[in-house]
Amino acid sequence: MSLQETFLTQFQENPLNWFLSGFLIYVIYSYLSPVPYNLPTAKHTETTVFREYTPKQLREFDGRTQQTKIYMGVCGNVYDVTKGRNFYGPDGPYGNFAGRDASRGLAKNSFDVDMLTPIDQPLDTLEDLTREEIESLNDWHSHFNVKYQLVGKLVNDRDVF
Ligand code: HEM
């Protein structure tokens, strides 16, 4: 019996061979094809460098556009609060805190604009806070530590201090 006849007999006797041959052809084709699979391009995960922010630099991170990150200062730390955009975005109830040192507002439970130190002034020392206000601020500080990523430290602008 010739090789050709042997193959034909095999295919006639066991139809599974058709399936196996098809699969083999598919595997060989996929392997040799120049664009074998439509795989997504590998991307490095986004990294954030811990750094210092002056009030003016922090102001840049106020989430004015959907693309802009939102950072907020609490007790000398800077947190990335972007995932809380509903709170801190331009239309959020606490939008005043975005890109600013929010410590005084958190201590006094007020999101009024006059809780914010102007960005061309030295950092708020918070020395006048009462015991209750310091406790309130500490509670908020713990909340931010748990919920948001710490991305930096607030520092005075050298031109100001
Ligand atoms: C009118 C009274 C207020 C109401 C009804 C209110 C309501 C809320 C609610 C429902 C949440 C979300 C809580 C959660 O899901 O974890 C929240 C969070 C918050 N509130 Fe208020 N709030 C009020 C006043 C204030 C004031 C005066 C401040 C000023 C400091 C403030 C600052 C915050 C902050 C910082 C958060 C946390 C947002 C976050 O987790 O990033 N709230 N508030």
Residues whose N, C-alpha, C, O or C-beta is under 5 A from the ligand:
A	BS01	HEM	G84 F87 G105 L106 N109 S110 F111
